[in-house]
Amino acid sequence: MNRPRAFLLWMLAIAAVFVFWVGVTLLAVSYFGQPTTAGQFGDTFGAIGALFTGLSLVGIVYALILERKDLQATLEEIRLQREVQQLSAEALERQIDMMQKQARVQALTTLIQTPLEIDASTFLDRYKPAARQTRDKFGDYLEELERLREDLE
């Protein structure tokens, strides 16, 4: 229910209670006559007390209904947040996996290029035997690079 309409309904309910209160008082005075003591006058409002008790019960029930709706909305929001968090965690896992594969590709590329650069350099002659051993593993490195390339695609 929208706010202006709910406000209007509450104002009408309050006005109805006030009119009923005045009406009961006038009815009690016209039916029983003027009360002679303050106790008798107070007794004329007994029905109004019961009415207010009933209205307060209706107000409590209405508040409970509103609270239930609010709780349902909160639970739905929590459920949606949980789903979004799960999707985010899955995306993060995929991103970590891709970064690890990319790091391995870069490492393999370095392992392939470094021995070639050492062989081409006269300045690094003392590292050429180790470079040849690494170069002997080129086939393995290239196969792994090919597997990683397929995974990354």
Contacts in CASP RR format, 6 or more apart in sequence:
PFRMAT RR
TARGET T0000
AUTHOR 0000-0000-0000
METHOD contacts of the structure
MODEL  1
MNRPRAFLLWMLAIAAVFVFWVGVTLLAVSYFGQPTTAGQFGDTFGAIGA
LFTGLSLVGIVYALILERKDLQATLEEIRLQREVQQLSAEALERQIDMMQ
KQARVQALTTLIQTPLEIDASTFLDRYKPAARQTRDKFGDYLEELERLRE
DLE
13 55 0 8 1.000
17 51 0 8 1.000
17 52 0 8 1.000
17 55 0 8 1.000
20 48 0 8 1.000
20 51 0 8 1.000
21 45 0 8 1.000
21 48 0 8 1.000
21 51 0 8 1.000
24 44 0 8 1.000
24 45 0 8 1.000
24 47 0 8 1.000
24 48 0 8 1.000
25 44 0 8 1.000
25 45 0 8 1.000
28 44 0 8 1.000
29 35 0 8 1.000
29 44 0 8 1.000
32 44 0 8 1.000
35 41 0 8 1.000
35 42 0 8 1.000
35 43 0 8 1.000
35 44 0 8 1.000
98 152 0 8 1.000
101 148 0 8 1.000
101 151 0 8 1.000
101 152 0 8 1.000
102 152 0 8 1.000
104 144 0 8 1.000
104 148 0 8 1.000
105 145 0 8 1.000
105 148 0 8 1.000
105 149 0 8 1.000
105 152 0 8 1.000
108 141 0 8 1.000
108 144 0 8 1.000
108 145 0 8 1.000
108 148 0 8 1.000
109 145 0 8 1.000
111 134 0 8 1.000
111 137 0 8 1.000
111 141 0 8 1.000
112 138 0 8 1.000
112 141 0 8 1.000
112 142 0 8 1.000
112 145 0 8 1.000
114 131 0 8 1.000
114 134 0 8 1.000
115 131 0 8 1.000
115 132 0 8 1.000
115 134 0 8 1.000
115 135 0 8 1.000
116 135 0 8 1.000
117 124 0 8 1.000
118 124 0 8 1.000
118 127 0 8 1.000
118 128 0 8 1.000
118 131 0 8 1.000
119 128 0 8 1.000
119 131 0 8 1.000
119 132 0 8 1.000
119 135 0 8 1.000
124 131 0 8 1.000
END
